[in-house]
Every structure is written in C-alpha cells, then in structure tokens.
C-alpha cells in the first residue's frame, strides 16, 4: 500500500520504459541530424576546388597580360612563379590545384593535386 501511495503522490520518478523511450527518440533525432549534415563537407570541398581553379586561371591570364610588352607575346608561369609575381598570395593556393607551364611558357595547364578530391 505504501508503494501505491508514493506512485500516486508522484514521488516514484520516471520508469525504465519512459527513460528508454526518451533515449530512443533522441537517438533517432541524432541520426537524422547526422544524415542531413554529412554532405556539407563535400559541398565545401567542391566550392573550394572551383574557387582555387578560378583564382589560378585569373592569375595566369593576368601574368600573361603583365608580361606582354608592346607586340611581344606574354608568357605563362607555374604556381611558384605566380606567387613570385605577386599575383597570388603565398600559402593560399596550391592546396587543390597547381598551375604548370607548357610549351616553354606559351601555355599552361591547371592540374588537381593528388589526393585533393578535385576533378
């Protein structure tokens, strides 16, 4: 009878079933949030890849324009040469792509860094 009186008065606390139900619900909510957030990192990497490729392309074209004087043709350079020319900041590019010269400076290619995950 004493047990019944405590349960009616509200001194009994939560039952094990109630606690398990709350834990299961929290687990389901955590799984939903984890699933929704899982693709954010990939989108960020893709955006960083595209931004770095655009930066290197613009820097190469700026270097070509800067190095052409009068009727002389300009030249392209690699990523280190772009840093030396002051067209890109040191340490801010080359994480995802690198620029390399072709044809003795008459062309350039922008290649993904191995393991960067960029196309």
DOZALUM-564215 format. One record per residue: x negated, y negated, z of N, C-alpha, C, O in turn. Coordinates in steps of 0.02 Angstrom, whole numbers. Last residue first. Layout:
DOZALUM-564215
+--------+--------+--------+--------+--------+--------+--------+--------+--------+--------+--------+--------+
|    nxx |    nyy |    nzz |   caxx |   cayy |   cazz |    cxx |    cyy |    czz |    oxx |    oyy |    ozz |
+--------+--------+--------+--------+--------+--------+--------+--------+--------+--------+--------+--------+
|      X |      Y |      Z |      X |      Y |      Z |      X |      Y |      Z |      X |      Y |      Z |
...
+--------+--------+--------+--------+--------+--------+--------+--------+--------+--------+--------+--------+
//
This chain:
DOZALUM-564215
+--------+--------+--------+--------+--------+--------+--------+--------+--------+--------+--------+--------+
|    nxx |    nyy |    nzz |   caxx |   cayy |   cazz |    cxx |    cyy |    czz |    oxx |    oyy |    ozz |
+--------+--------+--------+--------+--------+--------+--------+--------+--------+--------+--------+--------+
|  -1912 |   -865 |  -2965 |  -1913 |   -835 |  -3032 |  -1964 |   -868 |  -3077 |  -1971 |   -849 |  -3135 |
|  -1983 |   -838 |  -2803 |  -1956 |   -883 |  -2853 |  -1961 |   -850 |  -2922 |  -2007 |   -812 |  -2936 |
|  -2045 |   -765 |  -2705 |  -1975 |   -750 |  -2719 |  -1943 |   -796 |  -2770 |  -1882 |   -793 |  -2780 |
|  -2177 |   -771 |  -2674 |  -2135 |   -828 |  -2654 |  -2061 |   -814 |  -2664 |  -2019 |   -847 |  -2633 |
|  -2261 |   -672 |  -2721 |  -2229 |   -662 |  -2657 |  -2185 |   -718 |  -2634 |  -2157 |   -715 |  -2579 |
|  -2362 |   -782 |  -2813 |  -2346 |   -712 |  -2797 |  -2316 |   -707 |  -2727 |  -2343 |   -735 |  -2679 |
|  -2286 |   -929 |  -2873 |  -2337 |   -900 |  -2829 |  -2315 |   -829 |  -2812 |  -2256 |   -817 |  -2798 |
|  -2238 |   -952 |  -3043 |  -2221 |   -941 |  -2973 |  -2279 |   -910 |  -2935 |  -2317 |   -871 |  -2962 |
|  -2311 |  -1078 |  -3149 |  -2301 |  -1008 |  -3132 |  -2282 |  -1000 |  -3059 |  -2307 |  -1038 |  -3016 |
|  -2307 |  -1180 |  -3279 |  -2291 |  -1181 |  -3208 |  -2270 |  -1110 |  -3189 |  -2217 |  -1086 |  -3211 |
|  -2431 |  -1231 |  -3395 |  -2378 |  -1183 |  -3375 |  -2368 |  -1191 |  -3300 |  -2414 |  -1207 |  -3263 |
|  -2477 |  -1347 |  -3523 |  -2477 |  -1324 |  -3454 |  -2422 |  -1272 |  -3445 |  -2373 |  -1271 |  -3482 |
|  -2593 |  -1413 |  -3645 |  -2529 |  -1388 |  -3624 |  -2533 |  -1366 |  -3551 |  -2587 |  -1365 |  -3522 |
|  -2719 |  -1457 |  -3668 |  -2668 |  -1480 |  -3714 |  -2599 |  -1454 |  -3696 |  -2550 |  -1472 |  -3729 |
|  -2821 |  -1407 |  -3591 |  -2789 |  -1468 |  -3568 |  -2735 |  -1494 |  -3614 |  -2708 |  -1548 |  -3603 |
|  -2860 |  -1290 |  -3656 |  -2909 |  -1343 |  -3643 |  -2878 |  -1409 |  -3623 |  -2906 |  -1462 |  -3636 |
|  -2744 |  -1207 |  -3660 |  -2771 |  -1238 |  -3720 |  -2817 |  -1296 |  -3708 |  -2815 |  -1345 |  -3744 |
|  -2668 |  -1248 |  -3504 |  -2679 |  -1202 |  -3560 |  -2708 |  -1241 |  -3617 |  -2698 |  -1302 |  -3623 |
|  -2671 |  -1260 |  -3325 |  -2678 |  -1289 |  -3391 |  -2688 |  -1234 |  -3443 |  -2713 |  -1180 |  -3427 |
|  -2544 |  -1232 |  -3204 |  -2609 |  -1215 |  -3232 |  -2611 |  -1240 |  -3304 |  -2561 |  -1242 |  -3339 |
|  -2463 |  -1257 |  -3051 |  -2470 |  -1279 |  -3120 |  -2540 |  -1259 |  -3144 |  -2589 |  -1268 |  -3108 |
|  -2367 |  -1149 |  -2949 |  -2430 |  -1183 |  -2963 |  -2431 |  -1202 |  -3036 |  -2403 |  -1167 |  -3079 |
|  -2236 |  -1133 |  -2826 |  -2261 |  -1134 |  -2895 |  -2329 |  -1166 |  -2898 |  -2348 |  -1206 |  -2854 |
|  -2226 |  -1127 |  -2687 |  -2183 |  -1085 |  -2728 |  -2208 |  -1079 |  -2800 |  -2201 |  -1027 |  -2831 |
|  -2328 |  -1206 |  -2638 |  -2301 |  -1152 |  -2596 |  -2262 |  -1102 |  -2638 |  -2265 |  -1042 |  -2626 |
|  -2364 |  -1313 |  -2712 |  -2405 |  -1253 |  -2720 |  -2382 |  -1196 |  -2675 |  -2414 |  -1143 |  -2673 |
|  -2355 |  -1460 |  -2610 |  -2335 |  -1419 |  -2667 |  -2383 |  -1360 |  -2672 |  -2435 |  -1358 |  -2639 |
|  -2406 |  -1521 |  -2500 |  -2333 |  -1521 |  -2507 |  -2310 |  -1479 |  -2566 |  -2251 |  -1464 |  -2571 |
|  -2545 |  -1525 |  -2495 |  -2510 |  -1482 |  -2447 |  -2434 |  -1481 |  -2455 |  -2401 |  -1442 |  -2420 |
|  -2557 |  -1689 |  -2555 |  -2592 |  -1628 |  -2536 |  -2552 |  -1590 |  -2484 |  -2529 |  -1619 |  -2435 |
|  -2433 |  -1750 |  -2667 |  -2466 |  -1753 |  -2602 |  -2500 |  -1686 |  -2587 |  -2474 |  -1633 |  -2604 |
|  -2464 |  -1793 |  -2837 |  -2427 |  -1753 |  -2787 |  -2467 |  -1755 |  -2722 |  -2529 |  -1762 |  -2724 |
|  -2544 |  -1887 |  -2894 |  -2476 |  -1880 |  -2920 |  -2433 |  -1835 |  -2876 |  -2372 |  -1840 |  -2878 |
|  -2678 |  -1905 |  -2872 |  -2631 |  -1940 |  -2829 |  -2559 |  -1935 |  -2851 |  -2517 |  -1975 |  -2830 |
|  -2772 |  -1832 |  -2935 |  -2747 |  -1891 |  -2970 |  -2698 |  -1931 |  -2929 |  -2679 |  -1986 |  -2949 |
|  -2783 |  -1726 |  -2845 |  -2839 |  -1773 |  -2852 |  -2817 |  -1838 |  -2886 |  -2839 |  -1892 |  -2868 |
|  -2662 |  -1663 |  -2871 |  -2674 |  -1691 |  -2804 |  -2729 |  -1743 |  -2808 |  -2723 |  -1797 |  -2780 |
|  -2685 |  -1625 |  -3002 |  -2629 |  -1670 |  -2988 |  -2636 |  -1702 |  -2920 |  -2618 |  -1760 |  -2910 |
|  -2790 |  -1536 |  -2985 |  -2801 |  -1598 |  -3021 |  -2746 |  -1649 |  -3011 |  -2758 |  -1709 |  -3010 |
|  -2722 |  -1432 |  -2920 |  -2775 |  -1468 |  -2884 |  -2790 |  -1535 |  -2918 |  -2802 |  -1585 |  -2884 |
|  -2638 |  -1389 |  -3025 |  -2609 |  -1417 |  -2964 |  -2661 |  -1457 |  -2925 |  -2645 |  -1511 |  -2900 |
|  -2718 |  -1443 |  -3180 |  -2689 |  -1393 |  -3136 |  -2664 |  -1428 |  -3072 |  -2668 |  -1489 |  -3066 |
|  -2669 |  -1552 |  -3318 |  -2716 |  -1526 |  -3268 |  -2681 |  -1473 |  -3225 |  -2621 |  -1461 |  -3233 |
|  -2672 |  -1620 |  -3486 |  -2637 |  -1593 |  -3427 |  -2690 |  -1565 |  -3379 |  -2748 |  -1557 |  -3397 |
|  -2703 |  -1773 |  -3573 |  -2720 |  -1705 |  -3554 |  -2678 |  -1685 |  -3494 |  -2653 |  -1727 |  -3456 |
|  -2661 |  -1873 |  -3719 |  -2671 |  -1861 |  -3649 |  -2689 |  -1788 |  -3636 |  -2690 |  -1747 |  -3681 |
|  -2744 |  -1935 |  -3864 |  -2694 |  -1891 |  -3833 |  -2711 |  -1881 |  -3760 |  -2770 |  -1882 |  -3741 |
|  -2768 |  -2104 |  -3910 |  -2797 |  -2040 |  -3887 |  -2743 |  -1999 |  -3852 |  -2702 |  -2026 |  -3814 |
|  -2721 |  -2227 |  -3941 |  -2699 |  -2173 |  -3985 |  -2727 |  -2105 |  -3963 |  -2710 |  -2054 |  -3993 |
|  -2713 |  -2284 |  -3778 |  -2710 |  -2304 |  -3848 |  -2682 |  -2247 |  -3890 |  -2628 |  -2222 |  -3878 |
|  -2736 |  -2147 |  -3677 |  -2750 |  -2218 |  -3686 |  -2750 |  -2234 |  -3760 |  -2783 |  -2201 |  -3800 |
|  -2671 |  -2034 |  -3564 |  -2674 |  -2053 |  -3635 |  -2685 |  -2129 |  -3640 |  -2648 |  -2168 |  -3611 |
|  -2657 |  -2015 |  -3430 |  -2723 |  -2001 |  -3459 |  -2728 |  -2019 |  -3533 |  -2782 |  -2019 |  -3561 |
|  -2525 |  -2046 |  -3403 |  -2577 |  -2085 |  -3371 |  -2645 |  -2076 |  -3406 |  -2685 |  -2123 |  -3411 |
|  -2457 |  -1946 |  -3472 |  -2447 |  -2016 |  -3491 |  -2503 |  -2060 |  -3464 |  -2526 |  -2106 |  -3498 |
|  -2503 |  -1835 |  -3400 |  -2514 |  -1839 |  -3472 |  -2509 |  -1912 |  -3495 |  -2550 |  -1936 |  -3534 |
|  -2456 |  -1865 |  -3272 |  -2528 |  -1860 |  -3283 |  -2545 |  -1866 |  -3357 |  -2594 |  -1898 |  -3376 |
|  -2318 |  -1857 |  -3297 |  -2347 |  -1921 |  -3276 |  -2423 |  -1921 |  -3287 |  -2451 |  -1971 |  -3308 |
|  -2308 |  -1722 |  -3327 |  -2291 |  -1771 |  -3379 |  -2319 |  -1840 |  -3361 |  -2341 |  -1877 |  -3405 |
|  -2346 |  -1669 |  -3203 |  -2384 |  -1653 |  -3264 |  -2371 |  -1704 |  -3319 |  -2417 |  -1727 |  -3352 |
|  -2245 |  -1720 |  -3120 |  -2315 |  -1739 |  -3109 |  -2358 |  -1725 |  -3170 |  -2402 |  -1765 |  -3187 |
|  -2133 |  -1654 |  -3171 |  -2137 |  -1727 |  -3175 |  -2209 |  -1752 |  -3165 |  -2230 |  -1798 |  -3199 |
|  -2170 |  -1522 |  -3139 |  -2158 |  -1541 |  -3209 |  -2163 |  -1617 |  -3217 |  -2194 |  -1641 |  -3264 |
|  -2177 |  -1528 |  -2999 |  -2237 |  -1513 |  -3038 |  -2229 |  -1533 |  -3111 |  -2276 |  -1559 |  -3141 |
|  -2041 |  -1557 |  -2969 |  -2095 |  -1603 |  -2949 |  -2158 |  -1592 |  -2990 |  -2188 |  -1639 |  -3014 |
|  -1977 |  -1443 |  -3019 |  -1961 |  -1509 |  -3047 |  -2016 |  -1559 |  -3031 |  -2035 |  -1600 |  -3074 |
|  -2031 |  -1348 |  -2932 |  -2042 |  -1342 |  -3004 |  -2029 |  -1408 |  -3039 |  -2067 |  -1428 |  -3084 |
|  -1981 |  -1393 |  -2810 |  -2053 |  -1394 |  -2821 |  -2069 |  -1388 |  -2896 |  -2116 |  -1419 |  -2919 |
|  -1843 |  -1375 |  -2830 |  -1869 |  -1442 |  -2816 |  -1944 |  -1445 |  -2830 |  -1968 |  -1494 |  -2859 |
|  -1833 |  -1237 |  -2847 |  -1813 |  -1282 |  -2902 |  -1843 |  -1351 |  -2891 |  -1865 |  -1383 |  -2939 |
|  -1877 |  -1193 |  -2720 |  -1911 |  -1172 |  -2782 |  -1896 |  -1221 |  -2838 |  -1942 |  -1244 |  -2873 |
|  -1780 |  -1249 |  -2637 |  -1850 |  -1270 |  -2631 |  -1890 |  -1252 |  -2692 |  -1932 |  -1291 |  -2715 |
|  -1667 |  -1178 |  -2680 |  -1669 |  -1251 |  -2688 |  -1740 |  -1277 |  -2683 |  -1759 |  -1323 |  -2720 |
|  -1704 |  -1049 |  -2641 |  -1691 |  -1064 |  -2711 |  -1694 |  -1139 |  -2725 |  -1721 |  -1160 |  -2776 |
|  -1712 |  -1066 |  -2502 |  -1772 |  -1049 |  -2540 |  -1763 |  -1065 |  -2614 |  -1808 |  -1091 |  -2646 |
|  -1577 |  -1093 |  -2473 |  -1628 |  -1142 |  -2459 |  -1692 |  -1130 |  -2498 |  -1723 |  -1177 |  -2523 |
|  -1517 |   -973 |  -2509 |  -1498 |  -1034 |  -2545 |  -1550 |  -1089 |  -2534 |  -1566 |  -1127 |  -2580 |
|  -1574 |   -889 |  -2415 |  -1587 |   -878 |  -2486 |  -1570 |   -940 |  -2527 |  -1605 |   -956 |  -2575 |
|  -1520 |   -940 |  -2296 |  -1592 |   -941 |  -2307 |  -1610 |   -932 |  -2380 |  -1655 |   -965 |  -2405 |
|  -1382 |   -911 |  -2308 |  -1405 |   -980 |  -2307 |  -1480 |   -985 |  -2322 |  -1501 |  -1031 |  -2357 |
|  -1333 |   -783 |  -2296 |  -1354 |   -806 |  -2362 |  -1383 |   -876 |  -2363 |  -1405 |   -899 |  -2416 |
|  -1295 |   -766 |  -2160 |  -1351 |   -727 |  -2188 |  -1375 |   -753 |  -2255 |  -1434 |   -746 |  -2270 |
|  -1184 |   -825 |  -2108 |  -1246 |   -864 |  -2107 |  -1303 |   -829 |  -2144 |  -1354 |   -861 |  -2159 |
|  -1084 |   -729 |  -2116 |  -1075 |   -793 |  -2151 |  -1139 |   -832 |  -2157 |  -1149 |   -869 |  -2205 |
|  -1135 |   -628 |  -2034 |  -1125 |   -615 |  -2105 |  -1118 |   -680 |  -2144 |  -1144 |   -685 |  -2199 |
|  -1133 |   -694 |  -1910 |  -1197 |   -670 |  -1938 |  -1191 |   -657 |  -2012 |  -1236 |   -674 |  -2051 |
|   -994 |   -713 |  -1893 |  -1039 |   -771 |  -1899 |  -1106 |   -750 |  -1930 |  -1131 |   -786 |  -1973 |
|   -952 |   -579 |  -1884 |   -925 |   -623 |  -1937 |   -971 |   -683 |  -1947 |   -986 |   -701 |  -2004 |
|  -1021 |   -537 |  -1770 |  -1034 |   -505 |  -1834 |  -1010 |   -548 |  -1892 |  -1043 |   -553 |  -1944 |
|   -960 |   -617 |  -1673 |  -1032 |   -624 |  -1686 |  -1050 |   -593 |  -1753 |  -1091 |   -621 |  -1790 |
|   -828 |   -564 |  -1676 |   -841 |   -634 |  -1695 |   -915 |   -646 |  -1711 |   -930 |   -682 |  -1758 |
|   -856 |   -435 |  -1629 |   -827 |   -444 |  -1696 |   -839 |   -516 |  -1720 |   -858 |   -526 |  -1777 |
|   -902 |   -465 |  -1499 |   -945 |   -431 |  -1547 |   -921 |   -439 |  -1618 |   -961 |   -450 |  -1664 |
|   -787 |   -520 |  -1442 |   -847 |   -562 |  -1451 |   -895 |   -531 |  -1500 |   -927 |   -566 |  -1539 |
|   -706 |   -404 |  -1443 |   -686 |   -464 |  -1481 |   -746 |   -510 |  -1493 |   -755 |   -535 |  -1548 |
|   -780 |   -323 |  -1354 |   -769 |   -302 |  -1424 |   -750 |   -362 |  -1467 |   -776 |   -369 |  -1522 |
|   -769 |   -399 |  -1236 |   -834 |   -386 |  -1265 |   -828 |   -365 |  -1338 |   -868 |   -387 |  -1379 |
|   -629 |   -393 |  -1214 |   -662 |   -458 |  -1225 |   -730 |   -448 |  -1258 |   -748 |   -486 |  -1303 |
|   -615 |   -255 |  -1193 |   -580 |   -287 |  -1248 |   -613 |   -354 |  -1264 |   -622 |   -371 |  -1323 |
|   -691 |   -236 |  -1076 |   -712 |   -204 |  -1139 |   -678 |   -236 |  -1199 |   -710 |   -244 |  -1251 |
|   -613 |   -310 |   -984 |   -682 |   -330 |   -999 |   -706 |   -300 |  -1064 |   -739 |   -334 |  -1104 |
|   -496 |   -232 |   -984 |   -494 |   -302 |  -1004 |   -564 |   -328 |  -1022 |   -572 |   -364 |  -1072 |
|   -547 |   -111 |   -934 |   -518 |   -114 |  -1001 |   -516 |   -186 |  -1026 |   -532 |   -199 |  -1084 |
|   -583 |   -144 |   -803 |   -634 |   -124 |   -851 |   -609 |   -128 |   -923 |   -646 |   -147 |   -967 |
|   -495 |   -292 |   -747 |   -504 |   -220 |   -752 |   -558 |   -205 |   -804 |   -576 |   -248 |   -843 |
|   -537 |   -430 |   -643 |   -525 |   -402 |   -709 |   -534 |   -326 |   -707 |   -575 |   -301 |   -669 |
|   -463 |   -448 |   -477 |   -510 |   -466 |   -531 |   -489 |   -435 |   -597 |   -432 |   -415 |   -606 |
|   -381 |   -433 |   -363 |   -412 |   -374 |   -392 |   -463 |   -391 |   -446 |   -505 |   -348 |   -460 |
|   -305 |   -532 |   -309 |   -373 |   -526 |   -283 |   -412 |   -470 |   -317 |   -471 |   -460 |   -302 |
|   -171 |   -550 |   -339 |   -221 |   -574 |   -386 |   -292 |   -569 |   -361 |   -336 |   -601 |   -390 |
|    -65 |   -498 |   -269 |    -88 |   -564 |   -248 |   -142 |   -591 |   -295 |   -157 |   -651 |   -291 |
|    -57 |   -372 |   -326 |     -1 |   -419 |   -336 |    -24 |   -490 |   -319 |     -3 |   -537 |   -352 |
|   -174 |   -314 |   -279 |   -163 |   -321 |   -351 |   -109 |   -372 |   -366 |   -114 |   -411 |   -413 |
|   -152 |   -314 |   -141 |   -208 |   -353 |   -169 |   -198 |   -365 |   -244 |   -213 |   -419 |   -269 |
|    -41 |   -226 |   -133 |    -33 |   -295 |   -110 |    -89 |   -339 |   -139 |    -76 |   -395 |   -161 |
|    -97 |   -106 |   -176 |    -43 |   -136 |   -214 |    -35 |   -210 |   -196 |    -23 |   -251 |   -240 |
|   -187 |    -82 |    -72 |   -211 |    -92 |   -140 |   -159 |   -128 |   -183 |   -175 |   -174 |   -220 |
|   -100 |    -60 |     34 |   -145 |   -118 |     37 |   -173 |   -134 |    -32 |   -181 |   -192 |    -50 |
|    -41 |     59 |      0 |      0 |      0 |      0 |    -43 |    -63 |      0 |    -25 |   -113 |    -31 |
+--------+--------+--------+--------+--------+--------+--------+--------+--------+--------+--------+--------+
//
